């Protein structure tokens, strides 16, 4: 017995009409501008390319800043290192290409630095390498003196406020600013934080007159600031940021890596070290030159209090002015807001930094972290579901108002640069996290 069948006429139509048979099956490409990252799984497996400056130039995003989040072992650092490696190949390095500055709290960018020719400076408490965050740098000849004073004063205020764990009084803030202003306008070629501490402890007559206070009254009311600076210089920043720079640097080179691995990740000193590092980087970023990429790994450390969070916010706001793309790396969205109590000025700054960054790259998050990712990154229900099921090397990219799910593709020659499992496999080579 023959099985009955239904015969229908073939449908004929133009390609313009036929495309509507399966609507919304794939999204449009993000374009070919930028460096190759991998495959866009929402665009039928097409190529996905990205660059912070090209994305801004094309109108895809409104600023070059971004956050990259991912649990250890899911491809976070491998993605960052490949982006830097490929950008160097596409755009070049140094004065004619891109300049890269990396704050490396875990000491895992050594291999990448070697391949790109980046200067590596290893800082440690009581060590011999010293970086002066108040050094004029190459920006001195190009930036108005008033801006130098404001930037230096903001950094010093952030450091002091972090040590005191409170907001500075108006007089304390004024004396720090007056000390920085006097040092900037003085004939000193390279003022240091030690010079600031000495002026706060022993203000000059012009400072006393400007602050409309007697020598004795001023010393009494600002003694806590002097003690805070002394703690910074004798303990937290000792040997790293307390004197003149001892490391010769090529301002026109490809970039620099500051290895901060000697400072424990869970110590109170790490946020202070990160602020001083960012302050020193700003001396470089403010001068005319090539486009710059600033990588701040373990960026959660800067959101521990209002002063350091506010300083990071300042760095982000200056991104477009100085031609700097700030990329911050951390593990979880909850890490960022957990540094401060809900409803405080610090938590609002942290939430604003996340919301205002035009590029967000989210690798796999644990189930208990999805609510925080939804809250702080504005994920939809389907996006949150995707983030919870991402495999190694796969990430949800949010660029402005568009979304992509990208599988990062590693080349064979890049494995050495990104591998941090070398010791787990019995290899003696060092590398960067493949996670």
PESUL-V517220 format. One record per residue. N is the residue number from 1. SS is DSSP state (H for helix, E for strand, - for the rest). Layout:
<<N SS> <N SS>>
//
This chain:
<<1 -> <2 -> <3 -> <4 -> <5 -> <6 -> <7 -> <8 -> <9 -> <10 -> <11 -> <12 -> <13 -> <14 -> <15 H> <16 H> <17 H> <18 H> <19 H> <20 H> <21 H> <22 H> <23 -> <24 -> <25 -> <26 -> <27 -> <28 -> <29 -> <30 -> <31 -> <32 -> <33 -> <34 -> <35 E> <36 E> <37 E> <38 E> <39 E> <40 E> <41 H> <42 H> <43 H> <44 -> <45 -> <46 E> <47 E> <48 E> <49 E> <50 E> <51 -> <52 H> <53 H> <54 H> <55 H> <56 H> <57 H> <58 -> <59 -> <60 -> <61 -> <62 -> <63 -> <64 -> <65 -> <66 E> <67 E> <68 E> <69 E> <70 -> <71 -> <72 -> <73 -> <74 -> <75 -> <76 H> <77 H> <78 H> <79 H> <80 H> <81 H> <82 H> <83 H> <84 H> <85 H> <86 H> <87 H> <88 H> <89 H> <90 H> <91 H> <92 -> <93 E> <94 H> <95 H> <96 H> <97 -> <98 E> <99 E> <100 E> <101 E> <102 E> <103 E> <104 E> <105 -> <106 -> <107 -> <108 -> <109 -> <110 H> <111 H> <112 H> <113 H> <114 H> <115 H> <116 H> <117 -> <118 -> <119 E> <120 E> <121 E> <122 E> <123 -> <124 -> <125 -> <126 -> <127 -> <128 -> <129 -> <130 -> <131 -> <132 -> <133 -> <134 -> <135 -> <136 -> <137 H> <138 H> <139 H> <140 H> <141 H> <142 -> <143 -> <144 -> <145 H> <146 H> <147 H> <148 H> <149 H> <150 H> <151 H> <152 H> <153 H> <154 H> <155 H> <156 H> <157 H> <158 H> <159 H> <160 H> <161 H> <162 H> <163 H> <164 H> <165 -> <166 -> <167 -> <168 -> <169 -> <170 H> <171 H> <172 H> <173 H> <174 H> <175 H> <176 H> <177 H> <178 H> <179 H> <180 H> <181 H> <182 H> <183 H> <184 H> <185 H> <186 -> <187 -> <188 -> <189 -> <190 -> <191 -> <192 -> <193 H> <194 H> <195 H> <196 H> <197 H> <198 H> <199 H> <200 H> <201 H> <202 -> <203 -> <204 -> <205 H> <206 H> <207 H> <208 H> <209 H> <210 H> <211 -> <212 -> <213 -> <214 -> <215 H> <216 H> <217 H> <218 H> <219 H> <220 H> <221 H> <222 -> <223 H> <224 H> <225 H> <226 H> <227 H> <228 H> <229 H> <230 H> <231 H> <232 H> <233 H> <234 H> <235 H> <236 H> <237 -> <238 -> <239 -> <240 -> <241 -> <242 -> <243 -> <244 -> <245 -> <246 -> <247 -> <248 -> <249 -> <250 -> <251 -> <252 -> <253 -> <254 -> <255 E> <256 E> <257 E> <258 E> <259 E> <260 -> <261 -> <262 -> <263 -> <264 -> <265 -> <266 -> <267 -> <268 -> <269 H> <270 H> <271 H> <272 H> <273 H> <274 H> <275 H> <276 H> <277 H> <278 H> <279 H> <280 H> <281 H> <282 H> <283 H> <284 H> <285 H> <286 -> <287 -> <288 -> <289 -> <290 -> <291 E> <292 E> <293 E> <294 E> <295 E> <296 E> <297 -> <298 -> <299 H> <300 H> <301 H> <302 H> <303 H> <304 -> <305 -> <306 H> <307 H> <308 H> <309 H> <310 H> <311 H> <312 H> <313 H> <314 H> <315 H> <316 H> <317 H> <318 -> <319 H> <320 H> <321 H> <322 H> <323 -> <324 E> <325 E> <326 E> <327 E> <328 E> <329 E> <330 E> <331 -> <332 -> <333 H> <334 H> <335 H> <336 H> <337 H> <338 -> <339 -> <340 -> <341 -> <342 -> <343 -> <344 -> <345 H> <346 H> <347 H> <348 H> <349 H> <350 H> <351 H> <352 H> <353 H> <354 H> <355 H> <356 H> <357 -> <358 -> <359 E> <360 E> <361 E> <362 E> <363 -> <364 -> <365 -> <366 -> <367 H> <368 H> <369 H> <370 H> <371 H> <372 H> <373 H> <374 H> <375 H> <376 H> <377 H> <378 -> <379 -> <380 -> <381 H> <382 H> <383 H> <384 H> <385 H> <386 H> <387 H> <388 -> <389 -> <390 -> <391 -> <392 -> <393 -> <394 E> <395 E> <396 E> <397 E> <398 E> <399 E> <400 -> <401 -> <402 E> <403 E> <404 E> <405 E> <406 E> <407 E> <408 E> <409 -> <410 -> <411 -> <412 H> <413 H> <414 H> <415 H> <416 H> <417 H> <418 H> <419 -> <420 -> <421 -> <422 -> <423 -> <424 -> <425 -> <426 -> <427 -> <428 -> <429 -> <430 -> <431 -> <432 -> <433 -> <434 -> <435 ->>
//
